[in-house]
C-alpha cells in the first residue's frame, strides 16, 4: 500500500490554473457550453491537453482540476462543483484508478469515480446534457510508470470502466492524436444534434420530455405509431399491467422504440425515468464495438446501477438476494418509469428474478423491457416486426440530410425501395448499408451489398444481428430456413415440407415462429413465405451443411416431379404447375450440376413452360442448357438446344406457338 501511495502522490485532476496549462483558455462566454474533463493526471497530461484543445476548437469551454486546491475535503468539493456546472462530461480513462481520499469517502472509491457518479446523478436529473466516455485501447503504448501497481486498484479500475461504459457509447483511443480526433468528432456530433431539429420522432416532433431522465438521445425515428400507442396504453396508471415488453430479433429498433415511448410518457404519470442497458456490443459504420465487460453478473450490475440512479448507493452493499426487495422499497412513492434494455444477455435465473421484480413494482411505477426473446408474461408484449416502407424511406432521407452524404442523397427512390426489400425493413441494416456509401470502394447500394457478402468479421452486421439466433433455432426452424434459401418465389408449408425433411405441422409452426421474428416474410394472404434475403445470405455462411442437404433433397424432389409430369403429359401439367415453386427453386441447382441431368430437365419442361406461358423461363433455360452442352462437349444436345432457341425466337417474332 505504501508503494502505491508514493506512486500516486503526485496525481492531480484538472482545475482551472491557466499559468500551468500548455495553451491559454479563452474566457468563458455567456451561454457557452462547458465540458468537464475528468481523468487521472499522472499518466495523461498530454491526453488532457489534447482534449482541451478539441473542446476549444469546437467552441466548448473546458474545465477541470489541473491541480487540486488541497488534498482534503475542499478538493473533493471543488471537483464535484465543477461537474455540477458542466453541460458535458468527458471521461478519459487509461491505466490508473486514481487517488482514493481517506476522508469523507465511505465507498472507498477514487475521486475520478466520484466525478463520474456525480455526472450520472445529474444526467438522470436532466441537468447534464451528455456523458462521453473514452478509454485507452489495449494497443495504446504506455510505460511501466503509467500503470498503477497492485491488484486492488487494477480490479477497481476494470470495474469502473465497465460501469462507465455500460449503456453508453464508449470510444477507444490508441494515441493522443486519435483521442483528440475522437473527442472532436463526439463534441461536433453532439452540437450538431443540439442544433438540428434533432431527435425526430413519429410525426416529426422533437423527442424531449420535462421528466428528469438519463435516456439516450434519438438521432432518427420514424413510424411505429401502433406500437407506441400500445406501450402508452400499458404505461397508463389505470392499466393493470406492470408495463411493456418489446422483443424481436436484433436490428429491429427495439431500443429506439423503448426510448421514444419513454420520451412520450406523461409528466403527470411519472416523476423520473431511469434507463439501464446491458448492451455489450454496438454496430456502427466502422464495425462492431465492444461497449463494456461486466465484472459482476448482468443482473447485479443492473440492480447496482438502479440503486445509484435512485440515490440509494448503500443498497449496492447489501447481500445480493436482498437488493431487489430494498429497491422495491426505495421505489415506493417515486412514480418512476424504468427502461431495462437488452435483457437477452441475462441468464435464465437472472431473467426470472428481474421479471419477478417488475411484477412487484409499487403503484405508480412502470417498466419497459427490451429483449431478443420473450422473458415473461403480464405485460403488453410487442413482437417487433419490420419497419414500414414509408418509415424506412423517411429514415434514409433524414440520414442523407443529417450526414450530408452526397452519395446517399443521390440515390433514387427505386434504389431505396430495393434496399428496403433486401434488408426486410430492419432499421439497423438500413443505417449500416447507408453508412457504407462513400467508404472504401462503396459508391452505390449494389457496392454495399457486395461488401456485406464479403465483409470482415469485425464489421459483419449479419453476424451482429443474426449470430445469436442461429444457436437458438430449433431443428425444424433451421431446416425450414435453410430450405427456403433455395426458393425464388414464396413457398407454402407443403412446398417446404419435403425439402426440409420434416412433417407439415412442425413446418407450419416453424414458419409462423420465424415470421414473428421477421426472419421470413409472408405473402398478403399469409399462405406462403419467403426468407429475408440477408438471412439467406447469413445461413449460407453459418449452416452450409444444412443448406447443401436441403438443396440435394430439393433437387431430387424437383427432378422426380419434372420427369413424372413433364414432356407431353399435358394431363399432368397441373401437378407441375402447383409444384412450380419447388421446380423453380431447383433450376439453379440443375444448371450448376451435371450436363446429362440438365438436358433431360430442359427436354421434359419444354412443353410445360410453353403451355403455361412461361416464355422467358423456357428461353433462358434453353440458352443455358446449350452453353452447358458446349462446355461438356455434348455437340448433339448443343445443336438441338440452338435449334430450339432459334425456333423460340422466330415464334416469338411471329406471335405464334412452336
Backbone torsions as a table, in degrees:
resi	resn	phi	psi	omega
1	UNK	NA	-39.1	-179.6
2	UNK	-61.7	-41.5	179.5
3	UNK	-61.8	-39.7	-179.2
4	UNK	-67.8	-37.3	179.6
5	UNK	-63.0	-40.4	177.2
6	UNK	-66.1	-35.9	-177.3
7	UNK	-64.5	-32.4	-175.3
8	UNK	-108.6	8.2	-173.4
9	UNK	-65.3	-25.2	179.3
10	UNK	-95.3	4.4	-176.0
11	UNK	-69.6	136.6	-177.3
12	UNK	-134.7	167.1	175.0
13	UNK	-123.3	166.7	-167.3
14	UNK	-82.2	100.4	173.9
15	UNK	-106.5	142.0	179.9
16	UNK	-58.2	105.1	177.6
17	UNK	-140.8	82.7	-166.2
18	UNK	-66.7	-22.2	-179.9
19	UNK	-68.6	-19.1	-178.4
20	UNK	-112.4	7.1	177.3
21	UNK	-81.9	146.2	179.0
22	UNK	-68.7	-18.6	177.9
23	UNK	-146.6	147.6	-178.7
24	UNK	-68.8	147.0	177.4
25	UNK	-100.9	125.3	177.5
26	UNK	-59.3	156.9	177.8
27	UNK	-63.6	147.7	177.9
28	UNK	-72.0	127.0	-178.1
29	UNK	-94.2	148.0	177.5
30	UNK	-57.1	131.1	179.3
31	UNK	83.0	-4.7	-179.4
32	UNK	-74.8	137.3	178.4
33	UNK	-68.4	148.6	-178.9
34	UNK	-117.9	137.2	178.2
35	UNK	-118.5	126.1	176.2
36	UNK	-89.3	121.7	178.1
37	UNK	-96.4	112.4	-176.5
38	UNK	-115.0	124.0	179.2
39	UNK	-167.9	170.9	165.7
40	UNK	-77.4	164.7	-171.5
41	UNK	-113.7	-33.9	-173.0
42	UNK	-60.2	-35.6	-176.3
43	UNK	-100.4	-5.7	-169.9
44	UNK	-132.6	32.2	-178.3
45	UNK	-62.7	-42.9	-179.2
46	UNK	-71.5	-31.4	178.4
47	UNK	-66.6	-43.2	-179.5
48	UNK	-67.0	-36.3	177.7
49	UNK	-63.5	-39.7	179.1
50	UNK	-67.1	-39.0	178.4
51	UNK	-65.3	-39.8	178.3
52	UNK	-61.5	-43.0	178.2
53	UNK	-62.1	-41.1	179.3
54	UNK	-62.2	-39.4	178.4
55	UNK	-63.7	-47.5	-178.1
56	UNK	-62.9	-42.8	179.6
57	UNK	-62.2	-30.7	-179.2
58	UNK	-85.7	-2.5	-179.6
59	UNK	82.6	17.5	178.7
60	UNK	-105.9	136.9	-176.6
61	UNK	-83.4	117.6	-178.7
62	UNK	-86.2	137.5	174.0
63	UNK	-132.5	160.4	179.0
64	UNK	175.2	-169.8	-177.4
65	UNK	-122.5	87.5	-179.7
66	UNK	-65.5	-34.4	175.2
67	UNK	-140.8	128.2	176.7
68	UNK	-63.8	139.7	178.6
69	UNK	-63.9	-30.9	177.1
70	UNK	-169.5	152.7	178.2
71	UNK	-87.8	60.7	177.9
72	UNK	-143.2	-166.6	-175.3
73	UNK	-62.2	-25.4	179.7
74	UNK	-67.1	-32.5	177.7
75	UNK	-63.9	-43.2	177.7
76	UNK	-64.4	-44.3	-177.4
77	UNK	-61.1	-47.7	-179.3
78	UNK	-63.1	-40.2	179.8
79	UNK	-59.7	-48.3	-178.0
80	UNK	-70.9	-31.2	177.0
81	UNK	-63.9	-33.9	179.8
82	UNK	-70.0	-34.9	174.1
83	UNK	-64.2	-40.4	-178.2
84	UNK	-62.0	-29.6	-176.5
85	UNK	-90.8	-5.7	-173.8
86	UNK	-86.1	152.2	171.3
87	UNK	-94.9	-30.9	-178.8
88	UNK	-128.5	136.6	174.9
89	UNK	-107.6	124.6	177.7
90	UNK	-111.2	108.2	178.8
91	UNK	-96.6	119.8	-179.4
92	UNK	-116.7	110.0	-173.8
93	UNK	-124.5	137.5	-178.9
94	UNK	-131.8	-101.0	-168.6
95	UNK	-115.1	2.5	-177.8
96	UNK	-124.9	143.2	175.4
97	UNK	-82.1	-35.0	174.8
98	UNK	104.5	179.0	-175.2
99	UNK	-69.1	129.5	175.9
100	UNK	-108.1	104.0	-179.9
101	UNK	-58.5	142.3	178.0
102	UNK	-85.0	-1.1	-175.3
103	UNK	-128.0	151.7	176.8
104	UNK	47.6	43.3	-174.7
105	UNK	-147.3	65.5	-176.1
106	UNK	-62.3	-25.5	-179.1
107	UNK	-83.0	-8.8	-179.9
108	UNK	57.7	48.8	178.6
109	UNK	-113.5	165.4	-178.8
110	UNK	-78.3	162.2	179.1
111	UNK	-66.9	-28.4	175.6
112	UNK	-63.2	-42.4	178.2
113	UNK	-69.8	-33.9	175.5
114	UNK	-59.6	-43.1	179.7
115	UNK	-62.6	-42.7	179.6
116	UNK	-63.4	-45.9	-179.4
117	UNK	-60.3	-39.4	177.9
118	UNK	-65.0	-39.4	178.8
119	UNK	-61.8	-41.8	178.9
120	UNK	-62.9	-43.9	178.7
121	UNK	-57.9	-42.8	-178.5
122	UNK	-71.4	-34.2	177.2
123	UNK	-65.6	-43.1	178.2
124	UNK	-62.3	-37.4	-179.6
125	UNK	-78.7	-3.6	179.3
126	UNK	79.0	18.1	-177.4
127	UNK	-105.1	-4.5	175.1
128	UNK	-123.3	132.5	-172.5
129	UNK	-80.5	-36.1	-173.9
130	UNK	-154.7	145.7	171.9
131	UNK	-120.1	121.4	-179.8
132	UNK	-119.7	126.5	-174.7
133	UNK	-114.7	133.8	178.1
134	UNK	-133.0	128.0	-178.7
135	UNK	-127.1	150.2	-179.7
136	UNK	-69.4	132.5	177.0
137	UNK	-71.6	154.5	178.4
138	UNK	-59.2	-25.5	-178.9
139	UNK	-88.4	0.9	178.6
140	UNK	-68.3	127.2	178.8
141	UNK	-65.9	142.1	177.0
142	UNK	-152.0	161.7	177.3
143	UNK	-103.3	168.3	-177.8
144	UNK	-61.2	-36.6	-178.0
145	UNK	-71.2	-17.2	178.1
146	UNK	-71.6	-25.3	-173.0
147	UNK	-94.2	125.6	179.4
148	UNK	-70.8	131.1	-176.1
149	UNK	-84.1	157.6	176.8
150	UNK	102.9	139.2	-179.1
151	UNK	-66.9	-39.2	-175.3
152	UNK	-65.2	-49.6	178.2
153	UNK	-62.5	-34.3	177.9
154	UNK	-69.3	-36.9	175.9
155	UNK	-62.6	-45.5	-179.8
156	UNK	-65.2	-38.2	179.8
157	UNK	-63.6	-44.1	-179.8
158	UNK	-63.6	-44.1	179.0
159	UNK	-64.4	-38.2	179.9
160	UNK	-66.0	-43.1	178.3
161	UNK	-62.0	-39.8	178.6
162	UNK	-63.3	-43.1	179.6
163	UNK	-65.2	-43.8	-177.4
164	UNK	-66.3	-32.2	-177.6
165	UNK	-88.0	-12.8	-175.5
166	UNK	-63.9	117.8	176.4
167	UNK	75.6	9.7	179.9
168	UNK	-127.1	158.6	173.2
169	UNK	-75.1	123.4	-179.3
170	UNK	-122.8	120.5	178.8
171	UNK	-97.7	143.7	177.3
172	UNK	-109.2	138.5	-179.0
173	UNK	-119.9	143.8	179.8
174	UNK	-106.5	-3.2	-179.8
175	UNK	-160.8	167.4	176.9
176	UNK	-62.3	-41.5	-178.2
177	UNK	-63.8	-40.6	179.6
178	UNK	-67.6	-37.2	177.3
179	UNK	-61.2	-45.3	179.8
180	UNK	-59.0	-43.2	179.6
181	UNK	-64.6	-44.5	-178.3
182	UNK	-64.4	-41.6	178.7
183	UNK	-65.2	-43.5	179.5
184	UNK	-60.4	-45.7	179.3
185	UNK	-62.8	-42.7	-178.0
186	UNK	-64.5	-42.2	-179.2
187	UNK	-68.5	-43.6	179.3
188	UNK	-64.2	-38.2	177.3
189	UNK	-63.6	-42.2	178.1
190	UNK	-62.9	-46.0	-179.4
191	UNK	-64.4	-35.8	178.3
192	UNK	-64.6	-42.2	177.9
193	UNK	-63.7	-38.6	179.8
194	UNK	-66.8	-36.3	-175.1
195	UNK	-77.9	-40.0	-177.2
196	UNK	-67.8	169.3	173.5
197	UNK	-52.1	-38.2	164.6
198	UNK	66.4	153.9	171.5
199	UNK	46.0	44.9	-176.2
200	UNK	-60.2	132.0	179.4
201	UNK	-116.3	-177.1	178.1
202	UNK	-58.3	128.2	-178.5
203	UNK	86.6	-0.8	175.6
204	UNK	86.9	6.3	179.0
205	UNK	-77.7	158.0	177.3
206	UNK	-81.9	133.2	-179.1
207	UNK	-82.0	93.2	178.8
208	UNK	-138.5	161.9	177.1
209	UNK	-151.5	148.8	176.4
210	UNK	-86.1	-5.7	179.5
211	UNK	-76.1	131.5	174.8
212	UNK	-56.2	132.7	-173.5
213	UNK	-156.9	168.8	171.0
214	UNK	-125.7	31.0	-178.0
215	UNK	-65.7	141.7	171.3
216	UNK	-68.1	156.9	-179.7
217	UNK	-79.4	147.9	176.0
218	UNK	-96.7	117.7	-179.8
219	UNK	-75.8	-48.0	-178.8
220	UNK	-144.6	134.2	178.1
221	UNK	-152.2	122.5	176.7
222	UNK	-134.2	152.3	174.1
223	UNK	78.5	-159.6	177.6
224	UNK	64.5	30.0	-177.7
225	UNK	-62.9	-42.7	-179.2
226	UNK	-63.9	-42.5	-179.6
227	UNK	-65.2	-40.3	178.5
228	UNK	-62.9	-37.9	178.5
229	UNK	-64.5	-42.8	179.8
230	UNK	-63.4	-41.0	179.3
231	UNK	-66.5	-42.2	179.1
232	UNK	-59.6	-40.5	177.9
233	UNK	-63.9	-39.8	-179.6
234	UNK	-68.1	-29.8	-179.4
235	UNK	-85.0	-8.1	178.7
236	UNK	-59.8	132.4	-179.4
237	UNK	-55.9	-26.5	-179.7
238	UNK	-79.3	-13.1	179.7
239	UNK	-72.9	142.0	-178.0
240	UNK	-84.7	-1.9	-179.7
241	UNK	-85.2	162.9	175.6
242	UNK	-83.0	-11.1	-179.2
243	UNK	151.7	-142.3	-174.2
244	UNK	-135.5	144.2	174.4
245	UNK	-115.3	124.5	177.4
246	UNK	-108.9	115.8	177.4
247	UNK	-128.2	162.4	-177.2
248	UNK	158.0	171.2	-178.5
249	UNK	-68.5	168.4	178.7
250	UNK	-62.8	151.6	175.3
251	UNK	83.6	2.8	-176.4
252	UNK	-89.1	-6.9	178.4
253	UNK	90.2	32.1	-178.8
254	UNK	-64.7	-45.4	-179.3
255	UNK	-63.0	-44.8	-179.6
256	UNK	-60.1	-41.3	179.1
257	UNK	-64.6	-43.9	180.0
258	UNK	-62.5	-43.0	-179.0
259	UNK	-66.7	-42.9	179.2
260	UNK	-62.0	-42.2	179.1
261	UNK	-63.1	-36.6	178.7
262	UNK	-67.8	-40.4	176.3
263	UNK	-60.2	-33.0	-177.2
264	UNK	-81.9	-7.3	-177.7
265	UNK	-60.9	144.4	-176.0
266	UNK	-77.2	132.7	174.6
267	UNK	-62.1	-18.7	177.0
268	UNK	-74.0	-22.0	-176.6
269	UNK	-98.5	-29.4	-175.1
270	UNK	-132.9	142.2	177.3
271	UNK	-100.9	-15.6	-177.6
272	UNK	-154.1	145.9	174.2
273	UNK	-123.9	128.0	179.8
274	UNK	-120.0	122.3	179.6
275	UNK	-108.1	125.8	178.3
276	UNK	-134.1	127.0	-177.6
277	UNK	-120.5	141.4	173.4
278	UNK	-102.3	17.2	-179.8
279	UNK	-64.0	125.9	-179.1
280	UNK	-108.2	-10.2	178.7
281	UNK	-137.3	151.2	176.9
282	UNK	-141.8	142.0	-179.9
283	UNK	-107.7	124.2	170.6
284	UNK	-126.3	-170.1	-174.9
285	UNK	-60.8	-29.0	-177.5
286	UNK	-82.3	-17.9	-179.4
287	UNK	135.3	-165.6	-178.1
288	UNK	-82.6	131.2	179.7
289	UNK	-118.3	130.8	176.4
290	UNK	-76.4	122.3	-176.4
291	UNK	-88.6	-35.5	-177.6
292	UNK	-166.6	161.1	173.8
293	UNK	-126.4	112.6	-176.1
294	UNK	-77.7	127.6	174.7
295	UNK	-78.9	-41.6	175.2
296	UNK	-88.0	171.8	175.6
297	UNK	-65.7	159.8	-178.9
298	UNK	-58.6	-42.0	-178.3
299	UNK	-66.3	-44.9	-179.8
300	UNK	-60.8	-44.2	-180.0
301	UNK	-63.3	-39.5	179.7
302	UNK	-64.8	-45.1	179.6
303	UNK	-65.3	-39.4	178.1
304	UNK	-64.8	-40.6	178.2
305	UNK	-64.1	-38.7	177.3
306	UNK	-64.5	-40.3	178.0
307	UNK	-61.3	-43.2	179.4
308	UNK	-64.9	-41.3	-179.2
309	UNK	-64.9	-30.2	178.4
310	UNK	-84.6	-4.1	-177.7
311	UNK	75.8	21.3	-179.4
312	UNK	-114.8	63.9	-173.3
313	UNK	-64.1	-24.5	-178.5
314	UNK	-66.9	-23.1	179.3
315	UNK	-61.5	-31.5	179.6
316	UNK	-65.8	-14.4	179.0
317	UNK	-93.1	-12.4	-178.1
318	UNK	-73.3	160.1	175.3
319	UNK	-54.4	143.3	-173.1
320	UNK	-57.1	-38.1	-176.6
321	UNK	-73.1	-12.4	179.4
322	UNK	-96.1	-15.3	-173.8
323	UNK	-63.7	-41.7	178.3
324	UNK	-57.5	-44.1	-179.4
325	UNK	-64.8	-42.7	179.8
326	UNK	-63.9	-36.6	178.6
327	UNK	-69.6	-37.1	176.2
328	UNK	-62.4	-40.1	176.6
329	UNK	-63.3	-42.2	-178.4
330	UNK	-67.0	-27.4	-179.1
331	UNK	-79.4	-17.1	-178.2
332	UNK	-56.3	127.2	176.3
333	UNK	78.7	3.3	-175.8
334	UNK	-91.3	-17.2	-176.4
335	UNK	50.0	57.3	-176.2
336	UNK	-101.2	136.2	171.4
337	UNK	-99.5	119.9	179.7
338	UNK	-99.6	135.5	174.2
339	UNK	-121.0	108.0	179.6
340	UNK	-105.5	118.0	-169.6
341	UNK	-110.9	144.2	174.2
342	UNK	60.7	53.8	-175.6
343	UNK	-79.3	-6.2	179.7
344	UNK	-65.1	-16.7	179.9
345	UNK	-76.7	-11.3	177.0
346	UNK	-77.8	146.0	172.5
347	UNK	-74.6	165.0	-172.9
348	UNK	-57.4	-43.6	-178.7
349	UNK	-60.0	-40.3	180.0
350	UNK	-70.2	-37.6	176.9
351	UNK	-62.4	-39.8	179.1
352	UNK	-62.5	-42.4	179.6
353	UNK	-63.9	-45.3	-178.8
354	UNK	-64.8	-40.1	179.8
355	UNK	-64.6	-40.5	175.4
356	UNK	-61.6	-38.2	179.6
357	UNK	-60.6	-49.7	-177.2
358	UNK	-70.5	-28.1	176.3
359	UNK	-64.6	-27.5	-177.0
360	UNK	-100.0	13.6	179.5
361	UNK	-55.7	137.5	-179.5
362	UNK	-67.4	162.9	-179.8
363	UNK	-55.4	137.7	180.0
364	UNK	93.9	-13.5	179.1
365	UNK	-106.8	143.5	178.5
366	UNK	-138.1	169.9	-179.5
367	UNK	-141.2	148.4	168.8
368	UNK	-119.7	123.8	-179.8
369	UNK	-113.9	144.1	172.4
370	UNK	-125.0	141.7	-178.8
371	UNK	-160.3	154.6	175.4
372	UNK	-78.6	-7.1	177.8
373	UNK	-146.8	158.6	-178.3
374	UNK	-69.0	138.8	-177.0
375	UNK	-124.5	0.1	-179.9
376	UNK	175.5	-171.0	-176.9
377	UNK	-129.4	-175.8	175.4
378	UNK	81.3	20.1	179.1
379	UNK	-140.3	168.9	171.5
380	UNK	-74.7	111.4	-177.3
381	UNK	-97.1	130.8	176.8
382	UNK	-120.2	112.9	173.7
383	UNK	-87.2	104.8	-169.0
384	UNK	-73.5	122.2	178.8
385	UNK	-103.9	-176.2	-172.2
386	UNK	-64.3	154.4	177.7
387	UNK	-66.8	146.6	177.2
388	UNK	-66.1	156.2	-179.7
389	UNK	-61.9	-40.0	180.0
390	UNK	-60.8	-46.0	-179.5
391	UNK	-67.2	-37.3	179.5
392	UNK	-64.1	-43.5	179.2
393	UNK	-65.8	-38.0	176.8
394	UNK	-64.5	-37.7	177.9
395	UNK	-62.5	-45.5	179.9
396	UNK	-64.6	-38.9	177.3
397	UNK	-62.5	-44.3	179.6
398	UNK	-66.5	-39.2	177.1
399	UNK	-60.5	-43.1	179.9
400	UNK	-62.0	-38.0	-179.2
401	UNK	-71.4	-46.9	-173.6
402	UNK	-72.1	-40.5	-177.4
403	UNK	-84.0	-8.9	-177.5
404	UNK	50.8	45.9	-179.9
405	UNK	-93.9	106.2	-175.6
406	UNK	-64.4	-33.2	-179.8
407	UNK	-66.8	-39.6	177.0
408	UNK	-68.6	-40.5	-179.6
409	UNK	-63.7	-29.3	-177.1
410	UNK	-82.1	-10.9	-179.4
411	UNK	-67.2	145.2	-178.0
412	UNK	-85.1	166.5	177.5
413	UNK	-63.2	-37.1	179.1
414	UNK	-61.7	-40.8	178.4
415	UNK	-65.3	-38.0	-178.9
416	UNK	-71.3	-37.2	176.2
417	UNK	-64.1	-41.7	178.2
418	UNK	-62.4	-40.1	177.9
419	UNK	-64.6	-40.5	178.4
420	UNK	-58.2	-42.8	-179.3
421	UNK	-69.2	-39.5	179.7
422	UNK	-63.6	-38.8	-177.6
423	UNK	-90.2	-4.0	-177.4
424	UNK	54.7	34.6	173.9
425	UNK	69.5	24.3	177.1
426	UNK	-82.7	116.3	-175.1
427	UNK	-56.5	-40.4	-178.4
428	UNK	-63.1	-42.9	178.8
429	UNK	-67.4	-38.3	176.7
430	UNK	-57.9	-47.3	-178.5
431	UNK	-65.4	-43.2	-177.6
432	UNK	-63.8	-45.8	-179.7
433	UNK	-62.1	-42.5	178.4
434	UNK	-64.0	-37.0	-178.9
435	UNK	-69.1	-17.3	179.9
436	UNK	-79.1	-20.4	-178.6
437	UNK	-64.0	124.4	-178.2
438	UNK	94.7	-7.3	178.5
439	UNK	-99.9	130.8	-179.9
440	UNK	59.1	-129.6	-178.3
441	UNK	-96.7	6.2	-177.7
442	UNK	-77.5	113.9	177.8
443	UNK	-120.4	-16.1	179.8
444	UNK	-137.1	169.6	175.8
445	UNK	-63.8	-31.9	177.2
446	UNK	-63.0	-40.4	176.1
447	UNK	-62.4	-42.0	-178.9
448	UNK	-64.9	-38.5	177.4
449	UNK	-65.5	-39.1	177.0
450	UNK	-63.6	-42.4	178.3
451	UNK	-63.7	-38.0	179.5
452	UNK	-59.8	-38.7	-177.6
453	UNK	-76.3	-12.0	-178.0
454	UNK	-133.0	21.3	-173.3
455	UNK	-73.4	154.7	-179.3
456	UNK	-68.9	158.0	-176.8
457	UNK	-57.8	-32.2	-177.2
458	UNK	-82.0	0.1	177.5
459	UNK	-141.3	50.7	-177.9
460	UNK	-110.1	98.8	-178.3
461	UNK	-65.2	-28.8	179.6
462	UNK	-67.1	-40.6	176.4
463	UNK	-65.0	-40.5	-179.4
464	UNK	-62.8	-40.2	-174.5
465	UNK	-85.6	-44.3	-171.3
466	UNK	-104.7	-11.2	-171.7
467	UNK	-54.8	-44.7	-178.1
468	UNK	-73.3	-27.6	-178.0
469	UNK	-68.0	-34.9	-177.1
470	UNK	-57.7	-37.9	-178.7
471	UNK	-74.0	-19.0	-176.5
472	UNK	-98.4	-10.2	-179.4
473	UNK	-61.7	140.0	170.4
474	UNK	-72.1	168.2	178.3
475	UNK	-58.3	-43.6	-178.4
476	UNK	-65.0	-42.0	-179.6
477	UNK	-64.6	-41.0	179.1
478	UNK	-61.8	-45.5	-177.2
479	UNK	-69.7	-38.0	177.5
480	UNK	-63.9	-47.1	-179.6
481	UNK	-62.6	-47.3	-179.3
482	UNK	-64.6	-36.0	176.0
483	UNK	-64.6	-40.8	-178.6
484	UNK	-67.2	-22.0	-179.9
485	UNK	-60.9	-20.7	-178.8
486	UNK	-87.5	-18.0	-172.7
487	UNK	-83.1	135.1	178.9
488	UNK	-97.0	-12.7	176.3
489	UNK	-129.7	158.8	179.8
490	UNK	-55.3	140.2	-177.2
491	UNK	-117.8	144.0	176.0
492	UNK	-83.9	171.7	176.1
493	UNK	-60.1	-35.7	178.5
494	UNK	-64.6	-40.0	178.7
495	UNK	-63.9	-39.9	-172.4
496	UNK	-82.6	-18.8	-174.5
497	UNK	-57.1	-52.4	-176.3
498	UNK	-69.9	-33.8	179.7
499	UNK	-68.5	-41.6	-178.6
500	UNK	-78.6	-18.6	-179.9
501	UNK	75.3	31.5	179.1
502	UNK	-133.2	169.3	-179.7
503	UNK	-74.6	163.9	-176.6
504	UNK	-64.3	-43.6	-177.3
505	UNK	-60.6	-52.6	177.9
506	UNK	-65.2	-29.9	176.5
507	UNK	-64.7	-42.2	178.2
508	UNK	-63.9	-44.3	178.8
509	UNK	-60.1	-43.9	-179.9
510	UNK	-64.1	-40.9	-179.7
511	UNK	-61.5	-44.4	-179.4
512	UNK	-70.0	-35.8	175.9
513	UNK	-63.0	-42.6	179.2
514	UNK	-69.6	-34.3	177.2
515	UNK	-65.9	-37.8	178.8
516	UNK	-64.4	-22.9	178.4
517	UNK	-101.1	12.0	176.6
518	UNK	59.6	31.9	176.8
519	UNK	-96.8	-25.1	169.4
520	UNK	-126.5	154.6	-175.1
521	UNK	-117.9	119.9	178.0
522	UNK	-77.1	155.4	174.2
523	UNK	-76.4	179.8	-174.7
524	UNK	-60.7	-35.2	179.1
525	UNK	-83.2	-5.4	-179.8
526	UNK	58.6	35.1	179.3
527	UNK	-109.4	-17.4	179.9
528	UNK	-136.8	156.8	-171.1
529	UNK	-134.5	146.8	174.1
530	UNK	-127.6	142.0	179.6
531	UNK	-76.1	144.6	175.1
532	UNK	-62.0	128.7	-174.1
533	UNK	-50.4	-42.2	-176.4
534	UNK	-74.9	-24.7	172.8
535	UNK	-67.9	-41.8	177.6
536	UNK	-61.0	-42.8	179.1
537	UNK	-61.0	-41.4	-178.7
538	UNK	-67.5	-41.7	-178.8
539	UNK	-65.2	-35.0	178.2
540	UNK	-61.9	-27.7	178.0
541	UNK	-84.9	-40.7	-170.8
542	UNK	-90.7	-29.7	-178.3
543	UNK	-129.1	53.9	-175.8
544	UNK	-62.0	-31.9	-177.8
545	UNK	-67.1	-37.2	179.1
546	UNK	-74.6	-36.8	177.6
547	UNK	-62.0	-43.5	178.8
548	UNK	-65.5	-43.4	-179.1
549	UNK	-61.6	-47.2	179.4
550	UNK	-67.4	-32.5	176.8
551	UNK	-65.0	-40.8	177.6
552	UNK	-64.2	-39.8	179.8
553	UNK	-68.3	-39.0	177.7
554	UNK	-62.0	-46.5	-178.2
555	UNK	-61.7	-43.3	-179.1
556	UNK	-64.1	-44.0	-179.2
557	UNK	-65.5	-43.4	-178.7
558	UNK	-65.4	-40.4	179.6
559	UNK	-62.6	-41.0	177.9
560	UNK	-62.2	-44.4	179.3
561	UNK	-62.6	-44.0	-175.9
562	UNK	-66.0	-47.1	-176.9
563	UNK	-68.4	-39.5	-177.6
564	UNK	-73.8	-28.7	-170.8
565	UNK	-120.7	5.3	-176.2
566	UNK	-100.2	-147.5	-175.3
567	UNK	57.9	-124.3	-178.1
568	UNK	-110.1	24.8	179.9
569	UNK	-85.0	70.3	-172.3
570	UNK	-63.4	-25.2	177.8
571	UNK	-70.5	-14.2	179.8
572	UNK	-104.5	-0.4	-179.8
573	UNK	-60.1	-34.1	177.5
574	UNK	-58.2	-30.7	177.5
575	UNK	-65.9	-45.1	177.7
576	UNK	-63.7	-39.4	-178.6
577	UNK	-63.0	-42.7	179.1
578	UNK	-66.5	-30.1	-178.6
579	UNK	-95.1	12.2	-174.5
580	UNK	-56.1	-40.4	177.6
581	UNK	-54.3	-39.0	178.6
582	UNK	-69.1	-44.2	-179.5
583	UNK	-64.2	-47.0	-178.9
584	UNK	-61.3	-38.9	-179.9
585	UNK	-64.7	-29.2	-176.9
586	UNK	-84.5	-17.8	-175.6
587	UNK	-56.9	-43.7	177.2
588	UNK	-60.6	-30.9	178.6
589	UNK	-70.4	-39.9	176.4
590	UNK	-64.2	-41.4	-179.2
591	UNK	-64.9	-28.7	179.7
592	UNK	-89.8	-7.8	-176.2
593	UNK	-95.1	-152.8	-176.0
594	UNK	-73.4	153.6	-176.7
595	UNK	-67.5	-43.3	-176.1
596	UNK	-58.8	-46.1	-179.5
597	UNK	-66.3	-38.9	-179.9
598	UNK	-62.0	-41.8	-178.9
599	UNK	-65.3	-39.1	177.7
600	UNK	-64.2	-42.5	179.0
601	UNK	-62.2	-44.3	-178.3
602	UNK	-62.1	-43.3	-180.0
603	UNK	-67.2	-40.8	-176.9
604	UNK	-69.1	-28.8	-176.4
605	UNK	-92.0	-8.1	-172.4
606	UNK	-53.8	-58.5	-176.9
607	UNK	-69.7	-35.1	179.3
608	UNK	-62.5	-47.8	-178.9
609	UNK	-63.6	-35.4	178.7
610	UNK	-69.7	-46.4	-176.6
611	UNK	-66.5	-31.3	-177.0
612	UNK	-94.6	7.6	174.7
613	UNK	75.6	19.9	179.2
614	UNK	-92.7	65.3	-173.9
615	UNK	-66.7	-44.7	-177.9
616	UNK	-63.0	-41.4	179.7
617	UNK	-63.9	-40.0	-179.0
618	UNK	-63.9	-46.2	-179.2
619	UNK	-65.1	-44.7	-179.3
620	UNK	-62.4	-45.0	-179.7
621	UNK	-62.5	-41.7	-179.9
622	UNK	-64.5	-44.1	179.6
623	UNK	-61.6	-43.6	-177.8
624	UNK	-72.9	-33.3	176.1
625	UNK	-67.2	-36.7	175.8
626	UNK	-61.9	-47.0	-179.9
627	UNK	-62.1	-40.4	179.8
628	UNK	-66.0	-40.1	178.9
629	UNK	-62.0	-42.4	177.5
630	UNK	-60.5	-47.1	-180.0
631	UNK	-61.3	-30.8	-177.1
632	UNK	-90.5	-0.7	-179.0
633	UNK	75.4	17.4	-179.7
634	UNK	-93.0	78.9	-173.2
635	UNK	-67.9	-30.0	179.3
636	UNK	-63.1	-50.1	179.1
637	UNK	-66.2	-37.2	-179.7
638	UNK	-63.1	-43.3	179.5
639	UNK	-64.7	-40.7	179.4
640	UNK	-65.6	-41.8	179.2
641	UNK	-65.6	-36.7	178.4
642	UNK	-65.9	-40.4	177.7
643	UNK	-62.4	-46.8	-179.2
644	UNK	-65.0	-37.5	179.2
645	UNK	-62.3	-44.5	178.6
646	UNK	-64.0	-39.5	179.0
647	UNK	-62.5	-42.8	178.9
648	UNK	-61.0	-42.5	-176.1
649	UNK	-66.0	-43.8	178.9
650	UNK	-63.4	-43.7	179.8
651	UNK	-62.4	-39.4	179.8
652	UNK	-64.8	-40.6	179.9
653	UNK	-64.7	-35.9	-179.0
654	UNK	-85.0	-14.0	-177.2
655	UNK	75.4	25.2	179.4
656	UNK	-115.5	167.0	179.8
657	UNK	-100.2	137.7	177.3
658	UNK	-104.5	NA	NA
